[in-house]
Amino acid sequence: MSSALGVSRVAVWKQIKALINEGYDIESSSRGYGLKTGGDLVGLSLASPPGNRIMFFPSLSSTMDRARLLARNGTPHFTVVIAEHQEKGRGRLNRTWLSQRGGLWFTIVLRPNLPAQLSFKVNFAASLCLAQTLNLLFNINARVKWPNDILVDDQKLVGLLSEMETRGDMISFVNVGIGINVNNQPEKEQPNAVSISTILGQRVSRVEILSQFLVSFQDILENILKKNIIELWKRQSSTIGQQVRIETLNEQFEGVALDVDESGALILMHGDQTTQRVIYGDCFHRGVHS
């Protein structure tokens, strides 16, 4: 490395040390230096659709926090913030999201030309597109769960979270945070979670997943008003027809998930045959806890 770059070994070591201090897991041996983790993320620049931007960090408090700062400072549409590790990853209702090394943790900054009341289409499009991508790549029967998780055999494979800011009636930006259990083992601490590597019995490329998803998702976003996103999402749903429990910040209730309406709300039927329109909350299928 020293010879190829035309610098001293000490200069090389200073740069390696700086990378280690930033969080890169680098080991040294008689053969040189090697990147122990995140190796398949080195090719992230190749995963970015033309004209878009991928930013990789060895460690962040959360990709959502960094993406919010970037969005408020004018970062362009379809900027992707990805971290090898999140110190304070979070899910809906401020739940902790474990972000072990080997997973794929990222947030996309989006600036769709949509009124705020149609922002739900972006969330449903993201989960639908990702489920389709995972099924295409790995044939694992990934299904979407209301409002926007992805399950395989009722085990959580993917969590999605979104944040939005508006300017007048229009979306200023909507950030979609995505956590995919890829080559990590979440089931050790979360019995109802699963990873792609556990399902397949082998490690897979995170860059391939990201690349395929970003290209497909960008295509859907460009035509989002022309597609019946909710109808397509329902065909991929594991929630409709299930006995479910809904949790919000202040209450819990149960019933049968009858449908999802055109605004993305869940239609729930209680035991007394009355129905309720649920616009937010966390949804658990019967027998599946957190």
C-alpha positions as CSV (number, residue, x, y, z in Angstrom):
1,M,0.0,0.0,0.0
2,S,2.8,2.3,0.9
3,S,4.6,1.6,-2.4
4,A,1.5,1.9,-4.5
5,L,0.5,5.3,-3.0
6,G,4.1,6.7,-2.9
7,V,3.9,7.5,0.8
8,S,5.6,6.3,4.0
9,R,4.3,3.3,6.0
10,V,3.8,5.8,8.9
11,A,1.5,7.9,6.7
12,V,-0.5,4.8,5.8
13,W,-0.8,3.8,9.4
14,K,-2.1,7.3,10.4
15,Q,-4.9,7.0,7.8
16,I,-5.7,3.5,9.0
17,K,-5.8,4.7,12.6
18,A,-8.1,7.6,11.6
19,L,-10.5,5.1,10.0
20,I,-10.4,2.9,13.1
21,N,-11.2,5.9,15.2
22,E,-14.2,6.6,13.0
23,G,-15.6,3.1,13.6
24,Y,-14.3,1.0,10.8
25,D,-13.4,-2.5,11.9
26,I,-10.0,-3.0,10.4
27,E,-7.5,-5.7,11.4
28,S,-3.8,-5.8,10.6
29,S,-1.7,-8.9,9.9
30,S,1.6,-9.8,8.2
31,R,-0.4,-9.6,4.9
32,G,-1.5,-6.0,5.5
33,Y,-4.8,-4.5,6.5
34,G,-8.3,-5.9,6.1
35,L,-11.8,-4.6,6.6
36,K,-13.5,-7.2,9.0
37,T,-17.1,-5.9,8.8
38,G,-19.0,-3.8,6.3
39,G,-16.9,-5.3,3.5
40,D,-19.9,-5.7,1.3
41,L,-20.8,-2.1,1.9
42,V,-17.6,-0.8,0.3
43,G,-19.4,-1.0,-3.1
44,L,-22.3,1.3,-1.9
45,S,-21.6,3.9,-4.5
46,L,-22.5,1.4,-7.1
47,A,-25.9,0.9,-5.6
48,S,-27.0,4.4,-6.1
49,P,-29.4,5.1,-8.9
50,P,-28.0,7.7,-11.3
51,G,-28.2,11.3,-10.0
52,N,-28.7,10.3,-6.4
53,R,-26.4,10.2,-3.3
54,I,-25.4,7.5,-0.8
55,M,-23.7,8.4,2.4
56,F,-22.2,5.6,4.5
57,F,-21.2,5.9,8.1
58,P,-19.6,3.2,10.3
59,S,-21.7,4.3,13.2
60,L,-24.5,6.8,13.9
61,S,-26.9,7.5,16.8
62,S,-29.5,6.7,14.1
63,T,-29.8,7.2,10.3
64,M,-33.1,8.9,10.9
65,D,-31.5,11.6,13.0
66,R,-28.7,12.3,10.4
67,A,-31.2,12.2,7.5
68,R,-33.4,14.8,9.3
69,L,-30.5,17.2,9.6
70,L,-29.5,16.7,6.0
71,A,-33.1,17.2,4.8
72,R,-33.5,20.4,6.7
73,N,-30.2,21.6,5.2
74,G,-31.4,21.0,1.6
75,T,-29.9,17.6,0.7
76,P,-31.4,16.4,-2.6
77,H,-34.2,14.0,-3.3
78,F,-33.3,10.4,-2.8
79,T,-30.3,10.9,-0.6
80,V,-29.6,7.6,1.3
81,V,-28.0,7.6,4.7
82,I,-26.7,4.2,5.8
83,A,-24.9,3.1,8.9
84,E,-23.1,-0.2,9.7
85,H,-24.2,0.3,13.3
86,Q,-26.8,2.5,15.1
87,E,-26.3,3.4,18.7
88,K,-29.9,4.5,19.2
89,G,-32.0,2.9,16.5
90,R,-35.7,3.3,17.1
91,G,-39.0,1.9,15.8
92,R,-42.5,3.2,16.0
93,L,-43.9,4.6,19.2
94,N,-40.2,5.3,20.3
95,R,-39.5,1.6,20.7
96,T,-35.8,0.6,20.6
97,W,-34.7,-1.0,17.4
98,L,-31.6,-3.2,17.8
99,S,-29.1,-2.5,15.0
100,Q,-26.5,-5.2,15.1
101,R,-23.7,-5.3,12.6
102,G,-24.6,-7.3,9.6
103,G,-28.0,-5.7,9.2
104,L,-28.9,-3.1,6.7
105,W,-29.9,0.2,8.4
106,F,-30.7,3.2,6.2
107,T,-32.9,6.2,5.7
108,I,-33.9,7.7,2.4
109,V,-34.6,11.5,2.1
110,L,-37.5,12.0,-0.3
111,R,-39.0,15.1,-1.8
112,P,-42.0,13.9,-3.7
113,N,-44.2,16.5,-5.4
114,L,-47.2,15.5,-3.3
115,P,-49.6,17.2,-0.9
116,A,-49.1,16.2,2.7
117,Q,-52.4,14.2,2.8
118,L,-51.0,11.7,0.2
119,S,-47.7,11.0,2.1
120,F,-49.1,7.6,3.2
121,K,-48.6,6.4,-0.4
122,V,-44.9,6.8,0.0
123,N,-44.8,4.6,3.1
124,F,-46.9,1.9,1.6
125,A,-45.0,2.0,-1.6
126,A,-41.7,1.5,0.3
127,S,-42.8,-1.6,2.2
128,L,-44.5,-3.1,-0.9
129,C,-41.5,-2.5,-3.1
130,L,-39.1,-3.9,-0.5
131,A,-41.2,-7.0,0.0
132,Q,-41.3,-7.6,-3.7
133,T,-37.5,-7.1,-4.0
134,L,-36.7,-9.6,-1.2
135,N,-39.1,-12.2,-2.7
136,L,-37.5,-11.7,-6.1
137,L,-34.0,-12.0,-4.8
138,F,-34.4,-14.8,-2.3
139,N,-37.9,-16.4,-2.8
140,I,-38.7,-16.1,0.9
141,N,-42.4,-15.2,0.9
142,A,-42.0,-11.8,2.5
143,R,-45.4,-10.3,3.4
144,V,-46.3,-6.7,4.5
145,K,-47.9,-6.1,7.9
146,W,-49.9,-3.0,8.6
147,P,-48.8,-0.3,8.7
148,N,-45.5,-1.0,7.1
149,D,-43.4,-3.9,8.6
150,I,-42.4,-7.0,6.6
151,L,-42.8,-10.5,8.0
152,V,-41.7,-14.0,6.9
153,D,-43.9,-16.7,8.6
154,D,-45.0,-14.1,11.1
155,Q,-41.5,-13.3,12.1
156,K,-40.3,-9.7,11.7
157,L,-37.7,-9.3,9.0
158,V,-38.0,-5.6,8.3
159,G,-39.1,-2.5,10.2
160,L,-40.0,0.8,8.6
161,L,-40.5,4.2,10.1
162,S,-41.2,7.6,8.5
163,E,-41.0,11.3,9.4
164,M,-42.4,14.2,7.4
165,E,-42.1,18.0,7.3
166,T,-44.3,20.2,5.2
167,R,-44.2,23.5,3.5
168,G,-47.8,24.8,3.3
169,D,-49.9,22.0,2.0
170,M,-47.1,20.2,0.2
171,I,-44.5,17.8,1.5
172,S,-41.1,19.5,2.1
173,F,-39.5,16.1,2.8
174,V,-40.5,12.7,4.0
175,N,-37.8,10.4,5.4
176,V,-38.3,6.7,5.3
177,G,-36.1,4.7,7.7
178,I,-35.7,1.0,7.0
179,G,-34.0,-1.7,9.0
180,I,-33.5,-5.1,7.4
181,N,-32.2,-8.1,9.3
182,V,-29.8,-9.5,6.8
183,N,-26.6,-11.1,8.1
184,N,-27.3,-10.4,11.8
185,Q,-29.0,-12.7,14.3
186,P,-31.8,-10.7,15.9
187,E,-33.6,-13.9,17.1
188,K,-31.1,-14.1,20.0
189,E,-32.7,-11.1,21.7
190,Q,-36.0,-10.9,19.8
191,P,-37.6,-14.3,19.5
192,N,-40.1,-13.1,17.0
193,A,-37.6,-11.6,14.6
194,V,-35.6,-13.3,11.9
195,S,-32.9,-12.5,9.4
196,I,-32.4,-13.4,5.7
197,S,-29.2,-15.3,6.6
198,T,-31.1,-17.4,9.2
199,I,-33.8,-18.2,6.7
200,L,-31.5,-19.2,3.9
201,G,-28.7,-20.6,6.0
202,Q,-26.1,-18.4,4.3
203,R,-24.8,-14.8,4.2
204,V,-26.1,-12.6,1.4
205,S,-25.0,-9.3,-0.1
206,R,-26.4,-6.2,1.5
207,V,-25.3,-4.1,-1.5
208,E,-27.4,-6.3,-3.9
209,I,-30.5,-5.8,-1.7
210,L,-30.0,-2.1,-1.5
211,S,-29.2,-1.7,-5.2
212,Q,-32.3,-3.6,-6.4
213,F,-34.6,-1.9,-3.9
214,L,-33.4,1.6,-4.7
215,V,-33.9,1.2,-8.5
216,S,-37.3,-0.4,-8.0
217,F,-38.5,2.2,-5.4
218,Q,-37.4,5.1,-7.5
219,D,-39.4,3.8,-10.4
220,I,-42.5,3.4,-8.2
221,L,-42.1,6.9,-6.8
222,E,-41.9,8.4,-10.3
223,N,-45.3,6.9,-11.1
224,I,-46.9,6.9,-7.6
225,L,-50.0,8.8,-8.6
226,K,-50.6,6.4,-11.5
227,K,-50.5,3.2,-9.4
228,N,-53.1,1.9,-7.0
229,I,-50.5,1.5,-4.2
230,I,-53.0,0.4,-1.6
231,E,-54.6,-2.3,-3.8
232,L,-51.2,-3.7,-4.7
233,W,-50.1,-3.5,-1.0
234,K,-53.2,-5.5,0.1
235,R,-52.3,-8.3,-2.3
236,Q,-49.0,-8.7,-0.4
237,S,-50.6,-8.3,3.0
238,S,-50.3,-10.7,5.9
239,T,-52.6,-8.6,8.1
240,I,-56.0,-8.6,6.4
241,G,-58.2,-11.4,7.9
242,Q,-56.0,-11.7,11.0
243,Q,-57.0,-11.3,14.6
244,V,-54.8,-8.4,15.7
245,R,-53.9,-6.2,18.7
246,I,-53.4,-2.5,18.1
247,E,-51.2,-0.5,20.4
248,T,-51.1,3.3,20.4
249,L,-49.4,5.6,22.9
250,N,-52.5,5.7,25.1
251,E,-54.6,2.6,24.4
252,Q,-54.8,-1.0,23.2
253,F,-57.7,-2.8,21.4
254,E,-58.2,-6.0,19.5
255,G,-60.3,-7.2,16.6
256,V,-60.2,-8.7,13.1
257,A,-58.4,-6.7,10.4
258,L,-61.1,-6.5,7.7
259,D,-59.5,-4.2,5.2
260,V,-57.2,-1.2,4.5
261,D,-59.0,1.7,3.0
262,E,-57.8,4.1,0.3
263,S,-56.2,6.4,2.8
264,G,-54.1,3.6,4.4
265,A,-56.2,3.2,7.5
266,L,-56.9,-0.2,9.0
267,I,-60.6,-1.3,9.2
268,L,-61.0,-3.3,12.4
269,M,-64.0,-5.3,13.5
270,H,-64.6,-5.8,17.2
271,G,-66.2,-8.8,18.8
272,D,-69.6,-7.0,19.0
273,Q,-69.4,-6.6,15.1
274,T,-68.8,-2.8,15.3
275,T,-66.0,-1.5,13.1
276,Q,-63.3,1.0,13.8
277,R,-61.0,3.0,11.5
278,V,-57.5,2.9,12.8
279,I,-55.1,5.6,11.4
280,Y,-52.0,4.9,13.4
281,G,-50.5,2.5,15.9
282,D,-48.5,-0.7,16.1
283,C,-50.2,-3.9,15.0
284,F,-49.5,-7.4,16.4
285,H,-51.0,-10.5,14.9
286,R,-52.5,-12.9,17.5
287,G,-49.7,-14.9,19.1
288,V,-47.1,-12.5,17.9
289,H,-45.8,-10.1,20.6
290,S,-43.3,-7.3,20.3
